[in-house]
Amino acid sequence: MIRRHAASLPPDADGWLAGLRDPAVGRALHLLHRDCAHHWTVAELAHEAGMSRTILSERFTALLGIPPMSYLTSWRMQRAASLLSAGTATLAQITVEIGYESEASFSRAFKRMTGLSPAHWRQSTRHR
């Protein structure tokens, strides 16, 4: 159903499904979702997608509304929030799984994106 819906989108559609439909942007999304811990660069994503950095960045941004590296940060924080809510992984494990070099840098990025520290996020999801 999702493939059928994506295929039925108008040519000028934007959003995540339109991004998946685009061969280059879809490849980049696949790579980012498959391995968000990898230290991706736009150059590496563009190479994997078979196009220049500029073209990939422009198409990605036009379809998804944010540049590839911003999308990666957002995706990492979504993964981290899910792992924190599950409550089974340590902060160190989550840091490694989503591709941050230190717990401190992950914690700062998480707080910047969510407004809560990882510990407060975990605690707040336990009370839901």
N, C-alpha and C positions, 0 to 999 in steps of 0.2 A: 504494500500500500504506500509506503513512504517513497519507494522508487517511482511508482506511478504518479504520485503527487508531485515529486520533484520534476519529473519529465513533463508534467502538464503546466509548469510555471511559465509565465510569459518570458520571452527572451530578455526583457529588461528588468526582470525580478532581481531583488537583492535579498540578503539574509543567508543564514547558515545552509539551508537546503540549496539555494542557488550557488553558493560556494562549492558545495559537494558536487554539483552538476558540472561545474567548470573543470576541465581536465587538469589544469595546472594547480589551481587553487584547491581542488579536491585532493590532489596528491599531497600538497603541503599540509592540509588538514589531517589527512590520514597519518602522515609522518609525525606531526605534533601530538596527535592523540595516541598513537602507538607507543611513543617514547618521549614523554614530556620531560624526563630527567636529562635527556641528551642536551648538551650545550649547543643548541641550534644557533645558527646565524642566518641572516637573510640570504647571504651568498650561498650557503650550503643548501637551504631550501630551494632556492632558485635553480641551482645546479641539478638537484634531484627532480625538479619539475620541468627541466629542459627549457629554461628561459632566463632572461636577465633579471638581476635584482630589482631594477627599476620597474620593469613590466610586472613582475610578480607582486611587488609591493603595491603598485597602482591597482591591479586587478583585485587583489586580496582586500585592500581598503575599500574599493568601490563596492564590492559584494558584501563584505561583512561589517563595514563601518569603522574598523580599526585596523592598524597595521599588524603584520604577522607577529612581531615580538610582543606587542601589547596583548594580542590574542593569546599567545603562549603564557604570558604572566597570568592572565585571567583564568585560563584553563588549569594552570598549576594550582592557583588558589582555590578553584572549585574542587579539584581532587583533594587538596589538603583539608578543606572544610568537611568533605565527605569522610575522609580518614579520621579526622578529629572527632566527628560525630559518632563514628562507629566505636571509638573508645578503646580499640585494641592495640593500636600502634603507638609507640613512643614518639616524642617530638623529634628525636634523633632519626628514627626510622622514616618518618614522614619527610623530614628535611632531605634525606638522601633520595627517597622515592620520587620526589617532585623536582629534583635537580638543583637544590641549593647547596652551597659550599659550607655554610655554617648555620647553626640554629639561630644565631643572632640575626643574620641577614634574612633568613626565612621569616622570623618573628616580626621584623620591621616591615617586610613586604606584606605579610598577612594583615597586620594591623592597619597599614596604609589602605589596603583594599576593602577590609571589612569593618574597620573601626574598633575591632576587638583584638586583644592578644590571642594567640592560639589557646592558652590555658582558659581564658574567659569564654572563648567560643565553645570549647569542649564542655565547660561547666554549664553554659547556658543551654546547650542542646540536651543535656541530661535532664533538665527540668521541664522539657516539653512533653 
